[in-house]
Amino acid sequence: MTEVSVRMQILGFVALVLVGGLMARLWFLQGVESQREEFQAQAETNVLVKVYEEAPRGRILDRNGRVIVDNEVIEVVTLDRASIEALEADEGTEARDAMLLQLAIAISRSGRLTKVSEIEERLADLAFGRLDRVPIAEDVDSELLVFLGERGDQFPGVEVEERTVRRYPYGSLAAHLLGYVGPITREEFDQFRANSDPDDPRPKLYQLNHEIGKTGIERTFESELRGVPGVRYLEVDRTRTRVIDEREEWFQPPIPGNDVWLTIDLDLQALAEQELADGLAAARLREAPSGEPPIVASAGSIVALDPRDGSLLAMASLPTYEPAEFVNGISVAQFEELTSPENYSPVLNRAIQGTYAPASTFKAVTSLAALEEGVLGPDGIRGPLDYYRDTGSYVYSSCFEESATCVFGSPFTGVRDVNLPAALTVSSDTYFYEIAGEGFWRLSSEPDEQGERPDEGIQKWARKLGLGSLTGIQLPYERSGVVPDRDYFDEQFAAGVFSINGDSWPAGSTINLSIGQGELLVTPLQLSGVYAALANGGVIHQPNVVARIADWTGKELRSYAPRVLRELGLSDDLLSPIEEGLLGVTRQSGGTAYRVFRDASFNVWNWPVAGKTGTAQVNGKADTSLFVAYGPVREDETSPPEIVVAVVLEESGFGSQAAAPVVAGVLERVATDTVPSAQPIAMIGTAAMVSATEMGQ
């Protein structure tokens, strides 16, 4: 090869390299560089957002560890808004509507009746974020899952997810105590957002489609039961409607909420509810006395306390409701039925929200006040063991003129001699009328050094025993009741409720107060607290319904010890005549509840019960029936009473006839250690099926 040829080849190769370089640069500039700019622009417009997954709530257990409220995993059909909008954009509104119709038909055929309009409402619900999967049908069966799974192209954006919901193994048992959960409101959402800790790395944040405790333990211990939501990180386009990618490596799984252990005994709770229901049913079978309003026996409540430490052992209110009805939401019509006075407001917890005149159950308070303030004693109207002649009526001796308003009658007709214990045993009204009219009313009305009026000694001791104020139990919406005095009358007069004020406080108000009538109002829980203090020597506990908190692994986080509000230091000398009278109620032939305990074959000598009946008058309605008792009453001071039970039955008649049998039924089982075991509703159903099969055989 000549030298010229070699040079020409070299020049050709160089030229080829130069042209190749130019072509490569041109491709880079036109292809890769423009693509990089496109990727960069896209990255700059994509947004990383957090989507929260609600965590399972903590469980609620009784004192023995039995689960009363649990969680259940269910299958939920969900819709992706972006997919629905894309379908409408690509194929038109008719295609979108046709798909929703077929979806509604498929769900309805599976047993969950669903309308297209309901799906539309869910899609339009602003409680769900743009990237949230909107639930359309909950707790669907496996056949629907297979049907939808095989037709993904027919139902774009439709998926089935697992979610947890509240489950109630014992049905409505302890419903008012437990409460229920429901969708968070805007006001609640804003409140929690404002109070959240900005430095908390895993806060218990809420979304508008999350649930929150509304009543009962679910509400009071919301911060404990609420779990830490899981966090998904989604990369979406700048419109925030289309998911580009999910950063699965950043996923933070939800953390279940803490478990709440209650002080209640599930077996005793079930027994109390059954006896309460039976008591109301029995009351409805009795006819009212001639000329009296009919016995409706519409509602009632029961409370059982441990007087040794203030632990709540049982609490029930009737009528009741099913907390499960609130799972996945409740309709306006259903909620109105549960709150309607015509239906006796089933959601109302009468144990802490119902206020009643305590009637003769209050005579124990009047007795204690009279002994402590000296109205009964050496310098009073008589000694506690001295006798008073009860003629069935009392005439107030300081009336300006003889009139009907000076005479205070009672159901008793005849003549009998009673001292303090006997007056409690037979429930003499006139004995206590005289304590108020001739005793307290004659004391000075001028405030003493402590600012207390001596003639308001009954009110003073009522408040010391916890009446007229909240007990502080760990439940929401408790009512305080009323202990009427001059200040109360002034407030009502200023509000235009009463026509008299404290300056013209009538003697009749104090006289009526002595037997638990008039403006005096208490809750069943407060009433049980009064008798708990009489049983334990004057210790006022703050009622406790929660024993401890544990995390989802079972590790105890905190416990709740007994909480003593005050100690009254009641001496045995003062309590002795009161307790003697209360014991006579159940075991002396003249006692107002003697026949009830005798007919129940209750051995009140082996397991002594101190109690008091009450019959409160209500204008235009049958009387409210009350009974409260504690036991066992032992002479050995090292064995204090272990239980107090208070029952209030609305429009049910005499306390000895209606309320007393309910308490006797509960205490008899406690005394003989024969409280039946509470059965989950699944087991009750199985037992019923077995029974039916046996009957068929």
C-alpha positions as CSV (number, residue, x, y, z in Angstrom):
1,M,0.0,0.0,0.0
2,T,1.3,3.4,-1.0
3,E,1.9,6.2,1.5
4,V,-0.9,8.2,-0.1
5,S,-3.4,5.4,0.4
6,V,-2.5,5.1,4.1
7,R,-2.9,8.8,4.6
8,M,-6.3,8.7,2.9
9,Q,-7.5,5.9,5.2
10,I,-6.4,7.8,8.3
11,L,-8.2,10.9,7.1
12,G,-11.3,8.9,6.4
13,F,-11.2,7.3,9.8
14,V,-10.8,10.7,11.5
15,A,-13.6,12.1,9.5
16,L,-15.8,9.1,10.5
17,V,-15.0,9.6,14.1
18,L,-15.8,13.3,13.9
19,V,-19.1,12.7,12.1
20,G,-20.0,10.0,14.7
21,G,-19.2,12.4,17.5
22,L,-21.4,15.0,16.0
23,M,-24.2,12.5,15.5
24,A,-23.9,11.2,19.1
25,R,-24.0,14.8,20.4
26,L,-27.0,15.6,18.3
27,W,-28.8,12.4,19.6
28,F,-28.0,13.3,23.2
29,L,-29.2,16.9,22.8
30,Q,-32.4,15.9,21.0
31,G,-33.1,12.7,23.0
32,V,-31.5,12.1,26.3
33,E,-31.2,15.7,27.3
34,S,-34.8,16.5,26.4
35,Q,-35.9,13.4,28.3
36,R,-33.9,14.4,31.3
37,E,-35.5,17.8,31.3
38,E,-38.8,16.1,31.0
39,F,-38.0,13.8,34.0
40,Q,-36.7,16.8,35.9
41,A,-39.8,18.8,35.2
42,Q,-42.0,15.8,36.2
43,A,-40.0,15.3,39.4
44,E,-40.4,18.9,40.2
45,T,-44.2,18.7,39.8
46,N,-44.8,15.3,41.6
47,V,-45.7,15.5,45.3
48,L,-45.0,13.1,48.1
49,V,-48.0,12.8,50.5
50,K,-48.8,10.9,53.6
51,V,-51.9,8.7,53.8
52,Y,-52.8,7.5,57.3
53,E,-54.2,4.0,58.1
54,E,-56.4,3.9,61.2
55,A,-54.9,1.6,63.9
56,P,-56.9,-1.0,65.8
57,R,-58.4,0.4,69.0
58,G,-57.4,-1.1,72.4
59,R,-59.6,-3.6,74.0
60,I,-61.8,-3.2,77.1
61,L,-61.7,-6.0,79.7
62,D,-63.3,-6.7,83.0
63,R,-61.4,-7.0,86.3
64,N,-60.8,-10.7,85.6
65,G,-59.4,-10.2,82.1
66,R,-62.5,-11.1,80.1
67,V,-62.7,-9.1,76.9
68,I,-65.9,-7.1,76.7
69,V,-65.0,-5.0,73.7
70,D,-62.7,-6.4,71.0
71,N,-61.8,-5.8,67.4
72,E,-62.8,-7.8,64.4
73,V,-61.1,-7.9,60.9
74,I,-63.7,-7.5,58.2
75,E,-63.6,-7.2,54.4
76,V,-64.5,-3.9,52.9
77,V,-65.3,-3.0,49.3
78,T,-63.6,0.3,48.5
79,L,-63.5,2.6,45.5
80,D,-60.6,4.8,44.2
81,R,-62.0,8.2,43.1
82,A,-59.2,8.7,40.6
83,S,-60.1,5.5,38.8
84,I,-63.7,6.5,38.6
85,E,-62.9,9.9,37.3
86,A,-60.5,8.4,34.7
87,L,-63.2,6.1,33.6
88,E,-65.6,9.0,33.1
89,A,-63.0,11.0,31.3
90,D,-62.1,8.2,28.9
91,E,-65.4,6.6,28.2
92,G,-68.0,9.1,29.4
93,T,-70.6,9.5,32.2
94,E,-72.7,6.6,30.9
95,A,-69.8,4.1,31.3
96,R,-69.2,5.4,34.8
97,D,-72.9,5.1,35.8
98,A,-73.1,1.6,34.2
99,M,-70.2,0.4,36.3
100,L,-71.6,1.8,39.5
101,L,-74.9,0.2,38.8
102,Q,-73.3,-3.2,38.2
103,L,-71.3,-2.8,41.4
104,A,-74.4,-1.9,43.4
105,I,-76.2,-5.0,42.0
106,A,-73.3,-7.3,42.8
107,I,-73.0,-6.0,46.4
108,S,-76.8,-6.2,46.9
109,R,-76.9,-9.8,45.7
110,S,-74.3,-10.7,48.3
111,G,-76.7,-9.7,51.1
112,R,-75.7,-6.0,51.5
113,L,-78.5,-4.0,50.0
114,T,-76.8,-1.1,48.3
115,K,-78.1,1.7,46.0
116,V,-76.2,3.7,43.4
117,S,-77.2,6.8,45.2
118,E,-75.6,5.6,48.4
119,I,-72.3,4.9,46.5
120,E,-72.5,8.4,45.0
121,E,-73.0,9.9,48.5
122,R,-69.9,8.1,49.7
123,L,-67.8,9.3,46.8
124,A,-68.9,12.8,47.5
125,D,-68.3,12.6,51.2
126,L,-65.7,15.2,52.1
127,A,-64.6,13.2,55.1
128,F,-62.6,11.1,52.8
129,G,-59.5,12.6,51.3
130,R,-58.7,12.7,47.6
131,L,-56.3,9.7,47.9
132,D,-58.4,7.7,50.4
133,R,-60.0,4.6,49.3
134,V,-63.7,5.2,49.9
135,P,-65.6,2.3,51.7
136,I,-68.7,1.2,49.9
137,A,-69.8,-2.0,51.6
138,E,-68.5,-3.4,54.9
139,D,-68.2,-7.0,56.1
140,V,-68.9,-8.6,52.7
141,D,-68.8,-12.4,52.2
142,S,-66.2,-14.4,50.4
143,E,-68.3,-15.0,47.3
144,L,-68.4,-11.3,46.5
145,L,-64.6,-11.1,47.0
146,V,-64.1,-13.8,44.4
147,F,-66.7,-12.2,42.0
148,L,-65.0,-8.8,42.1
149,G,-61.5,-10.3,42.1
150,E,-62.2,-12.1,38.8
151,R,-63.6,-9.0,37.1
152,G,-61.0,-6.4,37.8
153,D,-61.3,-5.0,34.3
154,Q,-65.1,-4.7,34.7
155,F,-64.8,-2.8,38.0
156,P,-61.8,-0.4,37.7
157,G,-60.8,1.2,41.0
158,V,-62.7,-1.4,43.0
159,E,-60.7,-3.2,45.7
160,V,-61.4,-5.3,48.8
161,E,-59.4,-4.3,51.9
162,E,-59.2,-5.7,55.4
163,R,-60.2,-3.2,58.2
164,T,-60.9,-3.6,61.9
165,V,-64.2,-2.7,63.6
166,R,-65.4,-2.9,67.2
167,R,-66.9,-6.3,68.2
168,Y,-69.0,-6.9,71.3
169,P,-68.8,-10.5,72.4
170,Y,-71.5,-10.0,75.1
171,G,-73.9,-7.9,73.0
172,S,-75.5,-5.0,74.9
173,L,-74.0,-6.0,78.3
174,A,-72.6,-2.9,80.1
175,A,-73.5,-0.8,77.0
176,H,-73.9,2.5,78.9
177,L,-70.6,2.0,80.8
178,L,-68.6,1.0,77.7
179,G,-70.1,3.6,75.3
180,Y,-69.7,3.6,71.6
181,V,-67.6,5.0,68.8
182,G,-68.6,7.0,65.8
183,P,-67.2,9.2,63.0
184,I,-65.2,12.2,64.3
185,T,-66.9,15.5,63.8
186,R,-65.2,18.6,62.4
187,E,-65.3,20.2,65.9
188,E,-63.6,17.2,67.4
189,F,-61.1,17.0,64.6
190,D,-60.1,20.7,65.0
191,Q,-59.8,20.3,68.7
192,F,-57.5,17.3,68.5
193,R,-55.4,18.9,65.8
194,A,-55.0,22.0,67.9
195,N,-53.9,20.0,70.9
196,S,-51.5,17.6,69.1
197,D,-47.9,17.7,70.1
198,P,-45.8,18.9,67.1
199,D,-42.7,17.2,68.5
200,D,-44.3,13.8,68.7
201,P,-42.7,11.6,66.0
202,R,-45.7,9.3,65.8
203,P,-48.7,11.3,66.9
204,K,-52.2,9.8,67.2
205,L,-53.5,11.9,64.4
206,Y,-57.1,11.8,63.2
207,Q,-58.6,12.1,59.7
208,L,-62.2,13.2,59.1
209,N,-63.1,9.6,58.2
210,H,-61.7,8.1,61.4
211,E,-63.7,7.1,64.5
212,I,-63.6,8.4,68.0
213,G,-65.2,7.5,71.3
214,K,-68.5,9.2,71.8
215,T,-69.7,8.1,75.2
216,G,-68.7,5.9,78.2
217,I,-65.2,4.5,78.6
218,E,-64.7,4.8,74.8
219,R,-64.8,8.6,75.2
220,T,-63.1,9.1,78.6
221,F,-60.2,6.9,77.7
222,E,-60.0,7.8,74.0
223,S,-56.4,8.8,74.3
224,E,-55.5,5.4,75.6
225,L,-57.7,3.3,73.3
226,R,-56.7,5.2,70.2
227,G,-53.8,3.6,68.4
228,V,-51.1,5.2,66.4
229,P,-52.1,5.4,62.7
230,G,-49.9,3.7,60.1
231,V,-48.3,6.0,57.5
232,R,-48.0,5.3,53.7
233,Y,-46.0,7.6,51.5
234,L,-47.4,8.1,48.0
235,E,-45.9,10.0,45.2
236,V,-48.7,11.7,43.3
237,D,-48.9,14.1,40.4
238,R,-49.3,17.8,40.9
239,T,-53.1,17.5,40.8
240,R,-52.8,15.2,43.8
241,T,-55.4,12.9,42.2
242,R,-53.2,10.2,40.5
243,V,-50.7,8.0,42.4
244,I,-47.4,7.7,40.6
245,D,-45.6,5.4,43.0
246,E,-45.6,4.3,46.6
247,R,-42.5,4.4,48.8
248,E,-43.0,1.0,50.4
249,E,-39.7,1.2,52.2
250,W,-40.9,4.2,54.2
251,F,-44.1,2.5,55.3
252,Q,-44.8,2.9,59.1
253,P,-47.2,0.2,60.3
254,P,-50.0,1.1,62.7
255,I,-49.6,0.5,66.4
256,P,-52.7,-0.8,68.3
257,G,-54.2,1.2,71.1
258,N,-53.8,0.4,74.8
259,D,-56.1,-2.0,76.6
260,V,-58.3,-0.7,79.4
261,W,-59.0,-3.0,82.3
262,L,-62.2,-2.1,84.3
263,T,-63.1,-2.7,87.9
264,I,-66.4,-4.3,87.0
265,D,-67.1,-8.0,87.4
266,L,-68.7,-9.3,84.2
267,D,-70.7,-12.0,86.0
268,L,-72.1,-9.5,88.5
269,Q,-72.9,-7.1,85.7
270,A,-74.9,-9.7,83.8
271,L,-76.8,-10.6,87.0
272,A,-77.5,-7.0,87.8
273,E,-78.9,-6.3,84.4
274,Q,-81.1,-9.4,84.5
275,E,-82.5,-8.6,87.9
276,L,-83.1,-5.0,86.8
277,A,-85.0,-6.2,83.7
278,D,-87.0,-8.7,85.8
279,G,-87.9,-6.1,88.3
280,L,-89.3,-3.7,85.7
281,A,-91.2,-6.5,84.1
282,A,-92.7,-7.6,87.4
283,A,-93.7,-4.0,88.3
284,R,-95.6,-3.7,85.0
285,L,-97.8,-6.6,86.0
286,R,-99.0,-4.8,89.1
287,E,-102.0,-2.5,89.0
288,A,-101.8,0.9,90.5
289,P,-103.9,1.7,93.6
290,S,-107.3,3.2,92.8
291,G,-107.1,6.8,91.6
292,E,-103.3,6.6,91.1
293,P,-101.4,7.0,87.8
294,P,-100.7,3.7,86.0
295,I,-97.5,1.8,86.7
296,V,-95.5,2.1,83.5
297,A,-92.2,0.8,84.9
298,S,-90.5,2.5,81.9
299,A,-86.9,2.6,83.0
300,G,-84.5,2.0,85.8
301,S,-80.9,1.7,86.8
302,I,-78.7,-0.2,89.2
303,V,-75.2,0.5,90.7
304,A,-73.0,-1.9,92.7
305,L,-70.0,-0.4,94.6
306,D,-67.3,-1.9,96.8
307,P,-67.4,0.4,99.9
308,R,-63.9,-0.6,100.9
309,D,-62.2,1.2,98.0
310,G,-64.9,2.8,95.8
311,S,-64.5,0.3,92.9
312,L,-67.5,0.1,90.6
313,L,-68.6,-3.6,90.5
314,A,-71.6,-3.2,88.1
315,M,-73.6,-0.4,86.5
316,A,-76.6,-0.7,84.3
317,S,-79.4,1.4,82.8
318,L,-82.6,0.3,81.1
319,P,-83.8,0.6,78.4
320,T,-80.5,-0.1,76.7
321,Y,-79.0,-0.3,73.2
322,E,-76.6,-2.3,71.1
323,P,-73.2,-0.6,70.7
324,A,-72.7,-2.7,67.6
325,E,-75.4,-0.6,65.9
326,F,-73.0,2.2,65.8
327,V,-70.3,0.2,64.0
328,N,-69.8,1.6,60.5
329,G,-72.2,4.5,61.3
330,I,-75.8,4.9,62.3
331,S,-78.6,6.7,60.5
332,V,-80.3,9.8,61.7
333,A,-83.6,8.0,62.1
334,Q,-81.9,5.3,64.3
335,F,-80.2,7.8,66.5
336,E,-83.4,9.7,67.0
337,E,-85.1,6.5,68.1
338,L,-82.3,5.9,70.7
339,T,-82.5,9.5,72.1
340,S,-86.3,10.0,71.9
341,P,-88.1,10.6,75.2
342,E,-91.0,8.6,73.8
343,N,-88.7,5.6,73.7
344,Y,-87.4,6.5,77.2
345,S,-84.0,7.6,75.8
346,P,-82.2,4.3,75.6
347,V,-78.7,5.9,75.3
348,L,-79.2,7.8,78.5
349,N,-77.1,6.4,81.4
350,R,-79.6,6.8,84.2
351,A,-77.0,5.7,86.8
352,I,-75.1,8.9,86.4
353,Q,-77.4,11.1,84.4
354,G,-80.8,10.3,85.9
355,T,-81.7,12.6,88.8
356,Y,-84.4,11.6,91.3
357,A,-85.9,12.5,94.6
358,P,-84.3,9.9,97.0
359,A,-87.4,9.8,99.2
360,S,-87.0,7.8,102.4
361,T,-83.5,6.5,101.5
362,F,-82.4,10.0,102.4
363,K,-83.6,9.5,106.0
364,A,-80.2,8.0,106.8
365,V,-78.7,11.3,105.9
366,T,-81.1,13.3,108.0
367,S,-80.4,10.9,110.9
368,L,-76.6,11.4,110.6
369,A,-77.1,15.2,110.4
370,A,-79.3,15.2,113.4
371,L,-76.8,13.2,115.5
372,E,-73.8,15.2,114.3
373,E,-75.4,18.6,114.8
374,G,-76.9,17.7,118.2
375,V,-80.6,17.9,117.2
376,L,-80.8,14.3,118.5
377,G,-78.8,14.1,121.7
378,P,-78.6,15.5,125.2
379,D,-79.2,19.1,124.2
380,G,-81.5,18.3,121.3
381,I,-85.2,17.6,121.0
382,R,-84.6,14.0,122.3
383,G,-82.0,11.3,122.4
384,P,-81.7,8.8,119.5
385,L,-83.1,6.0,121.6
386,D,-85.9,8.0,123.1
387,Y,-89.4,7.4,121.8
388,Y,-91.6,9.6,119.8
389,R,-95.3,9.0,119.2
390,D,-96.1,8.7,115.5
391,T,-99.7,9.4,114.8
392,G,-99.4,9.5,111.0
393,S,-99.2,13.3,110.7
394,Y,-97.1,16.2,112.0
395,V,-98.3,19.7,112.7
396,Y,-95.6,22.4,112.4
397,S,-95.8,24.2,115.7
398,S,-94.6,27.6,114.5
399,C,-97.4,28.2,111.9
400,F,-98.7,31.7,112.1
401,E,-102.2,30.4,111.7
402,E,-103.8,26.9,111.5
403,S,-103.9,25.9,107.9
404,A,-103.4,22.8,105.7
405,T,-99.9,23.9,104.9
406,C,-99.0,23.4,108.6
407,V,-99.9,19.7,108.4
408,F,-97.5,17.1,107.0
409,G,-99.0,13.7,106.5
410,S,-97.7,10.2,105.8
411,P,-99.0,6.9,104.4
412,F,-99.1,5.5,107.9
413,T,-102.4,5.5,109.7
414,G,-102.6,4.7,113.4
415,V,-100.4,5.3,116.4
416,R,-97.0,3.9,117.2
417,D,-94.0,4.8,119.3
418,V,-90.6,4.9,117.5
419,N,-87.1,5.9,118.3
420,L,-84.4,6.6,115.7
421,P,-83.6,2.9,114.8
422,A,-87.3,2.0,114.7
423,A,-88.1,5.1,112.6
424,L,-85.7,4.0,110.0
425,T,-86.9,0.4,110.1
426,V,-90.6,1.2,109.6
427,S,-89.8,4.4,107.7
428,S,-91.7,6.8,109.9
429,D,-92.2,10.2,108.1
430,T,-93.4,12.2,111.1
431,Y,-90.4,11.3,113.2
432,F,-88.2,13.0,110.6
433,Y,-90.7,15.9,110.0
434,E,-90.2,16.8,113.7
435,I,-86.4,16.6,113.5
436,A,-86.6,19.2,110.7
437,G,-89.4,21.4,112.0
438,E,-88.7,21.4,115.7
439,G,-85.0,20.7,115.5
440,F,-83.1,22.2,112.5
441,W,-85.6,24.9,111.7
442,R,-85.4,26.4,115.2
443,L,-81.6,26.8,114.9
444,S,-80.0,30.0,113.9
445,S,-80.1,31.0,110.2
446,E,-77.2,33.3,110.6
447,P,-73.9,32.0,109.2
448,D,-71.4,30.7,111.8
449,E,-67.6,31.2,111.7
450,Q,-67.3,28.6,108.9
451,G,-70.0,30.4,106.9
452,E,-72.5,27.7,107.5
453,R,-76.1,28.2,108.6
454,P,-77.0,25.9,111.6
455,D,-80.5,25.5,110.3
456,E,-79.1,24.0,107.1
457,G,-77.4,21.1,108.8
458,I,-79.2,18.5,106.7
459,Q,-77.8,20.2,103.6
460,K,-74.4,20.4,105.1
461,W,-74.2,16.6,105.7
462,A,-75.8,15.8,102.4
463,R,-72.9,17.6,100.7
464,K,-70.3,16.0,103.0
465,L,-71.6,12.6,101.9
466,G,-71.2,13.6,98.2
467,L,-74.7,14.9,97.2
468,G,-75.0,18.0,95.1
469,S,-71.7,17.6,93.3
470,L,-70.1,15.3,90.7
471,T,-68.6,12.1,92.1
472,G,-65.7,12.3,89.7
473,I,-66.2,8.8,88.2
474,Q,-64.3,8.3,85.0
475,L,-67.3,8.6,82.8
476,P,-68.6,11.6,80.7
477,Y,-71.8,13.6,81.1
478,E,-72.3,12.9,84.8
479,R,-74.9,15.1,86.5
480,S,-74.5,16.7,90.0
481,G,-78.0,16.6,91.3
482,V,-79.4,19.3,93.6
483,V,-79.1,19.9,97.4
484,P,-81.6,22.8,97.9
485,D,-80.8,25.7,100.3
486,R,-81.2,29.4,100.4
487,D,-78.4,30.0,97.8
488,Y,-80.1,27.5,95.5
489,F,-83.5,29.2,95.9
490,D,-81.9,32.6,95.2
491,E,-80.4,31.3,92.0
492,Q,-83.8,29.8,90.9
493,F,-85.6,33.0,91.9
494,A,-83.2,35.1,89.8
495,A,-83.7,32.8,86.9
496,G,-87.5,33.1,87.2
497,V,-88.0,29.4,88.1
498,F,-89.2,29.9,91.7
499,S,-91.6,32.5,93.0
500,I,-89.7,32.7,96.4
501,N,-86.1,33.4,97.2
502,G,-83.8,32.4,100.0
503,D,-84.9,35.3,102.2
504,S,-88.3,33.8,102.4
505,W,-87.1,30.2,102.7
506,P,-90.1,28.2,104.0
507,A,-90.0,25.8,106.9
508,G,-91.9,23.4,104.6
509,S,-88.9,23.0,102.4
510,T,-86.7,21.8,105.2
511,I,-89.4,19.5,106.4
512,N,-89.9,17.9,103.0
513,L,-86.1,17.7,102.6
514,S,-85.9,15.6,105.8
515,I,-87.7,12.7,104.0
516,G,-85.9,13.2,100.6
517,Q,-88.7,15.1,98.8
518,G,-89.0,18.6,97.5
519,E,-86.2,20.0,95.2
520,L,-83.6,17.4,96.4
521,L,-82.3,15.4,93.4
522,V,-79.6,12.7,93.4
523,T,-78.2,10.1,90.9
524,P,-78.2,6.4,91.7
525,L,-74.4,6.5,91.8
526,Q,-74.4,9.3,94.4
527,L,-77.0,7.3,96.5
528,S,-74.7,4.3,96.4
529,G,-71.8,6.5,97.5
530,V,-73.8,7.8,100.5
531,Y,-74.5,4.2,101.8
532,A,-70.9,3.2,101.0
533,A,-69.8,5.9,103.4
534,L,-72.2,4.7,106.1
535,A,-70.9,1.2,105.6
536,N,-67.2,2.0,105.8
537,G,-67.3,4.6,108.7
538,G,-67.3,7.8,106.7
539,V,-64.7,7.4,104.0
540,I,-65.7,9.2,100.8
541,H,-64.1,7.5,97.8
542,Q,-64.0,8.9,94.3
543,P,-65.7,6.0,92.4
544,N,-63.3,4.1,90.3
545,V,-64.2,2.2,87.1
546,V,-60.8,1.6,85.6
547,A,-58.2,-0.7,87.3
548,R,-55.2,-0.4,84.9
549,I,-54.0,0.3,81.4
550,A,-51.8,-2.1,79.5
551,D,-50.3,-1.8,76.0
552,W,-51.1,-4.2,73.2
553,T,-48.4,-6.6,74.3
554,G,-49.9,-6.9,77.8
555,K,-47.3,-4.7,79.5
556,E,-48.9,-2.7,82.3
557,L,-48.5,1.1,81.8
558,R,-50.3,2.4,84.8
559,S,-52.8,1.4,87.5
560,Y,-55.4,3.3,89.4
561,A,-55.4,3.0,93.2
562,P,-58.3,3.9,95.5
563,R,-58.9,7.6,95.7
564,V,-60.0,9.0,99.0
565,L,-61.7,12.4,98.7
566,R,-62.3,13.0,102.4
567,E,-62.7,11.1,105.7
568,L,-65.7,12.2,107.8
569,G,-64.5,10.2,110.9
570,L,-67.9,9.0,111.8
571,S,-67.9,7.4,115.3
572,D,-69.5,4.1,116.0
573,D,-71.7,5.7,118.7
574,L,-73.3,7.9,116.0
575,L,-73.5,5.2,113.3
576,S,-74.7,2.4,115.6
577,P,-78.4,3.6,115.9
578,I,-78.5,4.3,112.1
579,E,-77.1,0.9,111.2
580,E,-79.4,-0.8,113.7
581,G,-82.4,0.8,112.0
582,L,-81.2,-0.2,108.5
583,L,-80.6,-3.8,109.6
584,G,-84.2,-3.9,110.9
585,V,-85.5,-3.0,107.5
586,T,-84.6,-6.5,106.2
587,R,-84.8,-8.7,109.3
588,Q,-87.5,-7.3,111.6
589,S,-91.1,-8.1,111.0
590,G,-92.1,-4.5,110.8
591,G,-89.2,-3.6,108.4
592,T,-90.3,-2.2,105.1
593,A,-88.2,-4.9,103.2
594,Y,-88.6,-7.8,105.6
595,R,-91.1,-9.7,103.5
596,V,-89.1,-9.3,100.4
597,F,-86.0,-10.9,101.9
598,R,-88.1,-13.5,103.7
599,D,-89.8,-14.5,100.5
600,A,-86.4,-14.7,98.7
601,S,-85.3,-17.2,101.4
602,F,-82.5,-14.8,102.2
603,N,-80.8,-15.6,105.5
604,V,-80.1,-12.1,106.7
605,W,-78.9,-13.4,110.0
606,N,-76.0,-15.3,108.5
607,W,-75.3,-12.6,105.9
608,P,-76.8,-9.4,107.5
609,V,-78.1,-6.7,105.1
610,A,-78.6,-3.1,106.0
611,G,-80.9,-1.2,103.7
612,K,-83.6,1.4,103.1
613,T,-86.6,1.6,100.9
614,G,-87.8,4.8,99.2
615,T,-91.0,5.8,97.4
616,A,-90.7,9.2,95.6
617,Q,-93.7,11.0,94.5
618,V,-93.8,12.4,91.0
619,N,-96.5,14.7,89.7
620,G,-98.8,13.0,87.2
621,K,-96.9,9.7,87.2
622,A,-96.6,6.6,89.3
623,D,-94.1,6.7,92.2
624,T,-90.4,6.2,91.7
625,S,-89.3,3.0,93.5
626,L,-85.9,3.0,95.3
627,F,-83.9,0.6,97.5
628,V,-80.3,0.8,98.6
629,A,-78.5,-1.8,100.8
630,Y,-75.1,-3.0,101.8
631,G,-73.6,-6.1,103.4
632,P,-72.6,-8.3,105.0
633,V,-72.7,-6.3,108.2
634,R,-70.4,-8.0,110.7
635,E,-69.6,-7.0,114.3
636,D,-66.0,-7.8,113.5
637,E,-64.5,-4.4,112.4
638,T,-61.9,-6.3,110.4
639,S,-64.6,-7.5,108.0
640,P,-66.3,-4.4,106.6
641,P,-69.2,-4.7,104.2
642,E,-68.1,-5.7,100.7
643,I,-70.8,-4.5,98.5
644,V,-73.4,-1.7,98.2
645,V,-76.3,-2.0,95.7
646,A,-78.6,0.9,94.8
647,V,-81.7,0.5,92.5
648,V,-84.0,3.1,91.1
649,L,-87.1,2.1,89.1
650,E,-89.1,4.9,87.4
651,E,-92.9,4.8,87.6
652,S,-92.9,1.5,89.4
653,G,-94.7,2.0,92.7
654,F,-93.5,1.4,96.3
655,G,-89.8,0.8,97.0
656,S,-90.6,-2.3,99.0
657,Q,-92.5,-3.8,96.1
658,A,-90.4,-3.0,93.1
659,A,-86.9,-2.0,93.9
660,A,-86.2,-4.1,97.0
661,P,-86.7,-7.5,95.2
662,V,-84.1,-6.4,92.6
663,V,-81.5,-5.7,95.3
664,A,-82.4,-8.9,97.2
665,G,-81.9,-10.9,94.0
666,V,-78.4,-9.6,93.5
667,L,-77.3,-9.8,97.1
668,E,-78.7,-13.3,97.6
669,R,-76.4,-14.6,94.7
670,V,-73.4,-12.7,96.1
671,A,-74.0,-14.0,99.6
672,T,-74.2,-17.6,98.5
673,D,-71.4,-17.3,95.9
674,T,-73.8,-18.4,93.1
675,V,-73.5,-15.6,90.7
676,P,-73.9,-17.2,87.2
677,S,-71.2,-16.9,84.6
678,A,-71.9,-14.3,81.9
679,Q,-72.2,-16.0,78.5
680,P,-71.0,-14.5,75.2
681,I,-73.9,-14.0,72.8
682,A,-72.4,-16.7,70.5
683,M,-72.6,-19.3,73.3
684,I,-76.1,-18.2,74.2
685,G,-77.2,-18.8,70.6
686,T,-75.5,-22.2,70.6
687,A,-77.2,-23.1,73.8
688,A,-80.6,-22.1,72.4
689,M,-80.0,-24.3,69.3
690,V,-79.1,-27.3,71.4
691,S,-82.2,-26.7,73.6
692,A,-84.4,-26.5,70.5
693,T,-82.8,-29.7,69.1
694,E,-83.4,-31.5,72.4
695,M,-87.0,-30.4,72.4
696,G,-87.4,-31.7,68.9
697,Q,-86.1,-35.1,70.0
